[in-house]
Amino acid sequence: MNLSALITALGGRRALQQLLDVGPSAVSNYMTRGHLPNRVKPIIYAALTAKGYQVRPHDLEILAGPTKLLMSDMITNSGPRIVLIISGGIAAYRALETARQLQKRGARITGVMTESAKQFITPLSLAALTGEKCYDNLFSLTDEAEMGHIQIARSADLVLVVPTTANFMARANAGIADDLATTILLATSAKVAMAPAMNPAMWAHPATKNNFTSLAQRGVHMIGPDIGNTACGEEGEGRMCEPSYIADVAMKLVEALPTNQPSRNVTSNQGQVGALVGKRVIITSGPTIEPIDKVRFIANHSSGKQGHAIAAALAGRGANVTLVSGPVTETPPGHVNLVPVTTAAEMLSACTTAIAGKRTDIAICAAAVSDWRVTSAASKKIKKSNDPSTKMLLELSQNPDILANLSTSENRPKLVIGFAAETENLFENAKAKRHRKGCDWMIANQVGGDDDPVFGSTTNKALMITERNVETWPKMQKTELAEKLADRIEAEFAK
């Protein structure tokens, strides 16, 4: 008797306690003995069959997961519907924990597995955990009769791929639809998120990087990967993010607004559609990282809190937001198109791609871009000399000016806003920077103070400098400053 599977199918230990009207010690005793009292078996059998499981009566062996999921059930049940696609990597076993974490947060899970994923875990494992049938065959006549692949794709609030292997990413980027999982990706109108997991060398390969960037630019939300020990024994970037973190990001993606933001309608006080609804916005956020060698880099202290807060505020008012972000630990806001980058050159390329051939209304450069990069980064780690008097000189070259490029582009957005982080002469330096860059507004803040360093802090104070006006904004939460800036932008477009 697989007690763990039974308890999972019932919904956890607490569910078993409530079903049998026993305390936690009784359940612990059942687990220690490895079997259940005969008197409770009929109760559990009835509960499992009511959930749709096929169960062998005499030993409660689960033979199959729920056999049918009605479309009406998917629509009327509370909680967001997440289609969880599991692809075939060693991290597939962690997808089960991801499913559990999503359920703890109130999500309903429809499981889909690729053929290669079944080499690591079974569909029954996922079905037992989620309480719903797991789908794995595009050409199953039974599955298509019960719920076709189009229904699975269209019923989702989010399609989440955990883990996303290099192979699956490549197939998705190419638009291949040769199994149920990839067909759902093409058929869905819901948001799509992926959690990459692979060997560090595979992650670093230019083909994988190209697939990653291309998918992100098409609106796929990328969660990770992380840095650490991978299943193959190597250490580096490519490790799947923790299931709890993936679940947190996924739930934010299916919410109408980020949980740390006040609910805001997209209509004005007069009941008319807000001025930012449908406006195309590009926002840069976070730092850029410029490599010195394979280990070291040049960067700054930017956390991305302000840029991400602005993206959340504008998305909450109905704008179509593309967030180009350097490496940060901030959770991406919901309802934005996240494009992750590392270097200044990558950030400029992403911004140029975002405005190419499209009407872009607003550009906000809130990222703290590194002004300099190493002219020739070393391909290997630079070893330290045994002689302590040895000095190393780095030759630096200027990075491209992203704000100036956007301000002078032939596809220039109607409103271009820059940020100026200064340690002295705040107004004079920021005013000169606005003129030099050619942007419309400049948001200037004093950084590096002992009382409030701004970088990494949750608060900010600023000057808003335009061609004809200067506003002083007192110290406030960065989320409040984001809303204040959104108010000014909305008023500008309401003229």
N, C-alpha and C positions, 0 to 999 in steps of 0.2 A: 504494500500500500504506500503510495507516494503522498504522504501527508502535506508536504510543502506545496505540491501542485493543487491539492484539494483546498487548502487554506487560501492560496492565491486566487483560485477560481471563485471562491465564495466572497472574496473582497478583503482578505486579510484576517488577522487574528481577532480583531475587535468584532468583525462581522460574525466569526465563528462563535465568539463568546455570547453575542446577542442572540444568535440562532438557537444555541443550546442552553442559554440562560445559566452560564457558568462563569467563574472568575478566570483571571489570567493564569493562575497556578494550575488549574485543570488543563488548560491548553498546553502548558509546559510539560505536564505529566504525559499527555497524549504524545507529544513530540519525543519525549525521552523513551517511552515504551515502543514507539513506532507503529501503534495501531490505536483504533478507536473502540470504545465499548459497543457491543452489539446493539444496545438499546438506542444509540444515537444514529446508527447507520441509516435507518429509514428516513429520519429527519433530513440528513444531509443529502441523501439520494433525491428526495423530493425538491430540495432547494436547488440542486444542480440541474435537474431536468427542467425545472421551471425557468432557469436561465438559458436553456437551449442546449445544454451539454448532453452528449451521448455517454451514459455511464453504465458500467457493468454492475448489476445490483449486489452481488454477493461480496465483492471486495472493493467496490467504489472506484474501480479503475476507470479513468477518463479515456474514452475511446476516440472522441472527436469534440472539437469546440462547437459553439453554437452553430446550428446548421442554416439559419436563415436570419437575415437582418432586413426588416422591411424599410422601405424608403420613408414611410410615415414615421417610423420610430426615429430615424435620423433627424427628421425635421422637428419633431415635437419635443424630444429630450432636451433638457437644459444643458448648458455648457458648450463651448466651441467644439466643432468637429475637426479633428486633425487626422489626416491620412499619413500614417507613419510608414515610410518606405525603408526597408532594410536591405542594403546591398552587401555583397560578399567579401567582407574583410574580417580580420580577426577581431576587430572592435565590435562586431555584430552582437556579441553577447552583452555589450554595454547598452545596446539599444533597448534591451528588456528593462534595464533600470531607468532609461530615459522615458519609456512608456509609463512606468510606475510613477515617476516624478511628475509627468504630465497629468496623470489621473489624480494625484494628490492636489493639483492646482485646479481641478475641476474640468479638465478636458475629457472628451470622448474620443477614443482611438479606434480607427479602422486600420488594421495591419495589412501591409503588402510586402511580400518578400520576393527577391530575385532567386533564380535557381541556384546561383553561387552562394547566396546567404544561407540556404538550407544545408550547406556543408558545415556550417558552424552552429546553427540553432534550428529548431524545428518549428513549423507553423503552429503545432499544437502548443508549444511553450508560449508563444505570443497570444494565441487564442485564450489559453487558460488565464493569462495575466490580464488581458483587456476585457474578457467576458464577451467577446465578439469574434465572429469568424475571421480568420486570416486568409487573404486572397494571394494566390501565387501563380495563376495560370491564365494567360490572355485568352486561350482557346477552350476554356472549360465551359461546356454547354450548360451545366448546372449553375455555375456562378453567374454566367451571363443572363440566365433566366431569372435568377434571384436579384441580382444587382449588377448590371453591365458596367464595363469599365468607364463609360461616359458618366454614369450615375455616380460612381465612386469619385471621379474627378470633379464633378460639378457640385457635389454635396459638401465638399470640404471648405472650411474656413482657412485652412493652411495645409499645404503639402510639405512634409518635413522628411528629408532623407538623412538617416542616421544608421551607420556611418556612410559617408560619401567617398567611395574609393576613387582612385585616379581613373580607372576604367569607366566607372559610372559617370564621372564628371565629363570625360571626353565624349561619351555617347550622348549625354544630355546637351552638351555644347553643339554637337553636330546635328542635333535634331533627330537622331535615330529613334525609331519606335518599334523595336523588335521583340518586346516583351511587355507584360502588364505594367511594370513600373515606369518605363520610359514612355509608354503610350499615355499614361495618366498625366505625365508632365506636359505633354503637348495638348492634352484635352482640357486641362484645368484652367479655370479663370481665376482661381484663388492665388494668394501669395504662395511663393515657394521659398523654402529655406533649406540649406544644406550644411552639414557638419562634416567637413573633410577629415579623413584619417588615413594615413599611409606612411610608408617608410620615408625618412627625411630626404634621401636622394631622389625619390620619386616626386616628393613635394617641390624640391628645388629645381626640377627639370623645366626648361623653358616651355615645353608643350603643356605641362600641367599649369604653370603660371599663366599662360595664355588662355587656357580654358577657364581658369578661375576668374580672371579679369573680365573675359567676355561674358560669362554668366552673370557676374555681379553688375556689369553695365546694362544687361538686359533686365535687371530687376530682381535677380535671385539674391536673397539675403544669405550671406555667408557667415557661419558661426565658427570661428577659429580658422585653422587649427591652433593647437597649443604647442608649447615647447616642453619637452621632457623625455622620459624613457618610453620607447615604442615597443610594440610586441615582439619585434624582430631582435630586440636587444640593443639597438642603436639609440643614441640620444640626440635630440635635435627637434626642429620644427616639423610637425606632422602628426603629433599625438591628438587624438580626439578630445575635445573639451569635456569637462565633467558633465554627466547627465543632468545634474541639478541646474547648472548654468545654462545648458541648452534648453531645458524646460522653461527657465525664467525668460530667456530671449524669445522663445516660441510663443509664450503666453502674451508677452508685450506686443508681438506682431499681430496677434488676433484681436487685441483690444482696440476700441475706437480711438482711445487716447492713451498715452503713457500714464501709468498709475501715479506718478509724481506730479502730474499736471492737472489743473482744475478743468472740469468739463466746460467746453466752450462751443456754442452753436456757431455755424458758419453763416448765420443770417444776422443782419443789422438790427438795431432796435426798432426800425420801421418795418421789419419783417421781410426786407428785400435780401437777395443773395449777397453775402459779404464780398468785399472787393478783391479778396485774395483767392476765392474759390476758382480752381482751375488754372491759376497762374503757375508758370513753370519757374522753379527756383533751383539754383545750385549753391550749395554751402560747403566751404572747406572747414575742416575742424582738426584739432589735435596737432601734434608735432610732425615734422618729417625727420627721418633717420638717414644719415649719410655714412656709408661704411668707410672705415679706415683699413680694415682687413677683414678676414672671415669671422673675427671675434669682436672687434671694437668698432665704435661708431661715434659720430658727432650728432648730438641732438639737443633738446631743450626740455624744460620742465612742464610743458603744456599737457594738461590732463584731458582736453577735449570737452570739458563740462559746459563751457559757454557755447561753443559751436553746436554741440548736440542739443542743448536747451533751445537754441534758436530754431533748429530744424524741427524739434517737437512742437514749438509754438506755432510755426507757420503751417506745418502739416495739420495741426489741430484746427486751423482756420480754412482748411480746404485746399491749400496749395499742393501742387505736385512737386515734391521735394526730392532732389538728388543730393545725398550727403557724401562728399568725398573726404574720407577720414584717414589720417595717419594712424600709427599703432597706438591704441588707447585701451583702457580696461572698461570704459563706459559702455553700458548696454545701449545698442542702437535704438533710437525711438521707433515707435510703431508707425506704419504708413509712410515710410520713406524708402527710397532706393539707395541702399548703402553700397558705395564703391570703396573698398579698402585699398590703400596704397602705402608705400613705405618712404620713397625718396621724393624730393621736390620735383624731379623730372617726371616721375610717375604721376604726381598730383597735377602737374600742368597738362600732361597727356590726357588724363581723365577729364579734366575741366574742358579742354579743347574738344574732346570727343562728345561731351555732354551738350555743348552748344552748337556743334557743327550741323548745319542744315536744319536747325530747329529754332523756333521762336522761343527764346528764353527771356523771361520778364525781369528776373532779379538774380544778381550774383552777390553773395556775401562771403568775403574772404576772412574768416575768423581763425584760420589755422596759423600756428606759429611756425612759419616755414624757415628752415635753416638757410641763412643767406649764403653759406659757404659749403662746399663739398671738397673732399680730397681729390686732387687732380687725377691721380692714378692710384686707386685703391689696390692694396696687395691681394693677391689671389690666395695667399696662405697667411696663417698667423705670424705676425712679426715677433720674433723671439727677443727677449730682453737680454742684453749683454751682461756678462759677469762683472764688467767694469762699471762701478757705480757712477763714474764721471762721464760715461757715454751719454751723448744727447742725440735725440732724434728730431729732425725737422720735417714738418709736413707742408707740402706745397698745396695751397688751397686755391680753388677757382670759384667765381661767383655762380650761384645757382640762378636759373631763369626767374624772372619776376612775374609771378602768377597774376597778381592784382593788376599790374601794368598791362600785361598781355590781354586780360579780359576787358580792360577799359578801352583798349585801342583796337580790339578785334573787329573784323568786318561783320561778325555776328554779335556785336556788343549788346548785352542785355540793356533793357531800358533804364534800370536802376542798378548801379554798381556801388557796393558798400565795402570799405576796407576797415581793418582793425590796426591800431598802432599801439604797441606795448613800449612804453618809454620809462626810463629811470630818472630823467631830468627834463626840465623845460617842456612839460607835457604839451601845453597848447601850441607853442611855437613849432615844436618838432612835428606834431601831428598835422597842423595846418599846412606846413611845407610839404609833408608827405602826401596829403590829399591832392595838392596842386601838382606835385611831381608825378604821381601815379595816374592822374587823370580820372579818378573815381568821383562819384557824386557826393557821397557822405563818408565821413571817417569817424569811427568810434575809438576814442583814445582812452587808455587806462594806464595808470602809474603802477609799475610792477617792481618787485624786489624789496618792498618795505617790510620791516620786522613785524609790524602790527597786522598786516594783511599782504602776503606775497602775491596774491591773485592767482598765480599758477598753482593749480592743485586745490585751491580754496573753493568753497561753495558760494562765496560772496564776491562782489565786484562793484566798482564805482567808475564812472566814465564821463567824458565829454563827448557830446554828439556835435560834430562840426560839419556844416554844409557851406555852400558858397556864400550865403547871406546871413547865417545864423549860427549861434553856439548855445547849446543847452548843457547845463551841469546836472548830471544825474547822481544823487547821493548813493552811499553804500547800501546795497540791497542784495538779496539772493540772486544768483545767476539766472535762475528760472524767472524771477521777477523782471530782471533786465531784459531777458529774451522777450517777455510779453510786452514790455514797454517799447522795445524796438519794433515788434510786430504791430503795435498800435500805430506807430509813426509810418510804417510802410503801408499799412492798410489805409490810413488817411491820405497818403500820397496817391494811391491808386484809385481812391474814391473821388478825386477831384474831377 
